[in-house]
Amino acid sequence: MSELGQRSTALRDFALVAGVAAILGCAHLVYPFGRDQAEYAYGASRLLDGDALYRDVFCVKPPLTHGVHALALLLFGRSMA
C-alpha cells in the first residue's frame, strides 16, 4: 500500500473512532455535573478568577485537570444551562 493510501486509511480510522466517541458522548451532555466534575469546575472557576491552585484552592488532583476544565469554562461558559 502506498504512503498516501496508508494516510487515508489512518485518517478514515481516526474519523470513525472520533465519530463513534462523539455520538456516544452526546448522551452525557444532558446530565448535570457529578461530584468530581463539580470540584474540578469549581477549581477551574477559581483559577479563572485569579486564585492560585494549591494555595487558594485545595485540591488533590494534578494541575492539568483544572486547566482543562478552565479551558472548557472559557469555551462553553460557566452555566450548565
C-alpha positions in Angstrom: 0.0 0.0 0.0 1.3 3.4 -0.9 2.1 6.1 1.7 -1.0 8.1 0.6 -3.2 5.0 0.9 -1.9 4.4 4.5 -2.5 8.0 5.4 -6.1 8.0 4.1 -6.8 4.7 5.9 -5.4 6.1 9.2 -7.4 9.2 8.7 -10.6 7.2 8.0 -10.0 5.1 11.1 -9.4 8.1 13.3 -12.6 9.8 11.9 -14.6 6.6 12.6 -13.3 6.3 16.2 -13.8 10.1 16.8 -17.3 9.9 15.4 -18.4 7.0 17.5 -16.9 8.6 20.6 -18.8 11.8 19.8 -22.1 10.0 19.3 -21.7 8.0 22.5 -20.6 11.1 24.4 -23.6 13.2 23.4 -25.8 11.2 25.7 -23.9 12.5 28.7 -24.4 16.2 27.8 -27.8 16.2 29.4 -26.6 15.1 32.8 -25.5 17.7 35.5 -22.0 17.6 36.9 -21.3 14.8 39.4 -19.2 15.4 42.5 -15.8 15.1 40.8 -16.7 17.3 37.8 -18.2 19.9 40.1 -15.0 20.0 42.1 -12.9 20.4 39.0 -15.2 23.1 37.6 -15.1 25.0 41.0 -11.3 24.9 41.0 -11.2 26.0 37.3 -13.5 28.8 38.1 -11.3 30.0 40.9 -8.3 29.8 38.6 -10.1 32.0 36.1 -10.9 34.4 38.9 -7.1 34.8 39.6 -6.7 32.4 42.6 -3.7 30.1 42.7 -4.2 26.4 42.8 -2.8 24.6 45.9 -2.5 28.0 47.7 -6.0 29.5 47.5 -7.9 26.4 46.3 -7.5 22.9 47.9 -7.4 20.0 45.5 -5.7 16.6 45.3 -5.6 16.4 41.5 -2.7 17.4 39.2 -3.0 21.0 37.8 -3.8 19.9 34.2 -7.2 18.6 35.4 -8.2 22.1 36.5 -6.5 23.6 33.5 -8.6 21.5 31.1 -11.8 22.4 32.9 -10.8 26.1 32.9 -10.4 25.9 29.1 -13.8 24.3 28.9 -15.3 27.1 31.0 -13.7 29.6 28.7 -15.0 27.9 25.6 -18.5 26.9 26.7 -19.3 29.2 29.6 -19.9 28.6 33.3 -23.6 27.7 33.1 -25.0 24.2 32.9 -28.0 25.5 31.0 
